[in-house]
Amino acid sequence: MQLFLKGLIRGLVPFVILLIISIWNMLHGSADVANIFLFYSLVTFFVGGASVIYQIKQWSFLKQIIVHYMAMLITVFPVLLLYGSYPLNSFIDVLKVYFHFNKVGLILFVSSFLIIRLFKKFNISKEKNKTL
């Protein structure tokens, strides 16, 4: 239950901030900008909420990756389709969005993974220097 609440908070904080910005823009006549912030608010809500998957210690890293991917597939991917920035006139168009979703996801995953490894390596070398 604590993990669920942690994920909810991680998702709600950026969601509320971006939603307020969206409403502000809508009230000031910038409907296009408001829609962009609404889109970002939904995506950050789902990504923030699902980020706690990587804190489940009982799961292998592979299982965490698969569950996170499935969570993004059933939450973020439909938001991409419904947002309206991609033409969806055929099944091929949906496949193009799907491949774009996977390409961006892979880039974000690899870059996040490398950054985390770099920070861990930095912290390990910092701890070794403290013991010397």
C-alpha positions as MATLAB code, in Angstrom:
seq = 'MQLFLKGLIRGLVPFVILLIISIWNMLHGSADVANIFLFYSLVTFFVGGASVIYQIKQWSFLKQIIVHYMAMLITVFPVLLLYGSYPLNSFIDVLKVYFHFNKVGLILFVSSFLIIRLFKKFNISKEKNKTL';
ca = [
       0.000    0.000    0.000;
       2.906    2.363    0.751;
       4.326    1.757   -2.713;
       0.955    2.558   -4.278;
       0.722    5.824   -2.339;
       4.296    6.706   -3.239;
       3.500    6.143   -6.925;
       0.302    8.144   -6.628;
       2.191   11.079   -5.126;
       4.940   10.824   -7.756;
       2.292   10.947  -10.446;
      -0.032   13.521   -8.897;
       2.517   16.228   -8.079;
       3.644   16.889  -11.680;
       0.100   16.184  -12.919;
      -1.396   18.915  -10.734;
       1.346   21.419  -11.577;
       1.014   20.834  -15.316;
      -2.782   20.792  -15.086;
      -2.745   24.198  -13.384;
      -0.491   25.521  -16.152;
      -2.875   24.025  -18.713;
      -5.920   25.664  -17.105;
      -4.035   28.967  -16.837;
      -3.238   28.874  -20.553;
      -6.796   27.909  -21.423;
      -8.150   30.866  -19.441;
      -5.739   33.198  -21.218;
      -6.756   32.065  -24.700;
      -3.863   29.735  -25.517;
      -5.846   26.582  -26.238;
      -3.005   24.900  -28.174;
      -0.516   25.453  -25.356;
      -3.142   24.339  -22.817;
      -3.632   21.085  -24.723;
       0.114   20.439  -24.776;
       0.342   20.878  -20.998;
      -2.720   18.665  -20.527;
      -1.016   15.978  -22.612;
       2.196   16.320  -20.580;
       0.248   16.183  -17.327;
      -1.305   12.843  -18.281;
       1.985   11.341  -19.430;
       3.845   12.453  -16.290;
       1.037   11.115  -14.107;
       1.363    7.652  -15.638;
       5.164    7.643  -15.763;
       5.451    8.944  -12.200;
       2.950    6.419  -10.924;
       4.659    3.521  -12.654;
       8.152    4.534  -11.548;
       7.694    2.695   -8.243;
       7.776   -0.600  -10.144;
      11.567   -0.385   -9.953;
      11.406   -0.332   -6.158;
       9.856   -3.784   -5.867;
      12.896   -5.657   -4.552;
      11.324   -9.115   -4.918;
      11.131   -8.730   -8.711;
      14.007   -9.276  -11.070;
      15.140   -6.313  -13.155;
      13.778   -8.029  -16.277;
      10.349   -8.431  -14.680;
      10.386   -4.772  -13.606;
      11.204   -3.703  -17.162;
       8.445   -5.863  -18.660;
       5.796   -4.710  -16.174;
       6.813   -1.061  -16.634;
       6.654   -1.431  -20.418;
       3.187   -3.005  -20.195;
       2.021   -0.221  -17.860;
       3.260    2.408  -20.329;
       1.676    0.520  -23.214;
      -1.789    0.580  -21.628;
      -1.545    4.148  -20.308;
       0.839    6.395  -22.260;
       0.386    4.802  -25.697;
      -3.396    5.451  -25.772;
      -2.742    9.048  -24.671;
      -0.413    9.408  -27.673;
      -3.114    8.060  -29.955;
      -5.876   10.236  -28.512;
      -3.823   13.424  -28.268;
      -4.214   14.136  -31.960;
      -0.699   15.130  -32.947;
      -0.308   12.043  -35.112;
      -2.431   11.348  -38.189;
      -4.392    8.143  -37.603;
      -6.005    7.393  -40.937;
      -4.965    3.745  -41.128;
      -3.557    0.863  -39.140;
      -0.133    1.720  -40.573;
      -0.378    5.140  -38.892;
      -1.064    3.454  -35.548;
       1.936    1.182  -36.116;
       4.106    4.241  -36.826;
       3.043    5.763  -33.504;
       3.720    2.413  -31.790;
       7.238    2.247  -33.245;
       7.878    5.879  -32.286;
       6.627    5.110  -28.745;
       9.058    2.190  -28.530;
      11.966    4.142  -30.008;
      11.554    7.012  -27.541;
      11.029    4.550  -24.684;
      14.196    2.676  -25.567;
      16.214    5.904  -25.770;
      14.873    7.045  -22.389;
      15.484    3.632  -20.827;
      19.076    3.309  -22.066;
      19.999    6.872  -21.135;
      18.417    6.511  -17.666;
      20.160    3.170  -17.154;
      23.543    4.625  -18.108;
      23.090    7.678  -15.890;
      22.107    5.496  -12.916;
      25.139    3.247  -13.486;
      27.387    6.286  -13.686;
      26.037    7.670  -10.399;
      26.413    4.279   -8.697;
      29.990    3.996   -9.933;
      30.689    7.540   -8.731;
      29.208    6.787   -5.286;
      31.199    3.546   -4.971;
      34.476    5.291   -5.825;
      33.584    8.104   -3.426;
      32.976    5.583   -0.616;
      36.286    3.818   -1.374;
      38.121    7.133   -1.078;
      36.501    7.757    2.312;
      37.783    4.434    3.690;
      41.336    5.109    2.505;
];
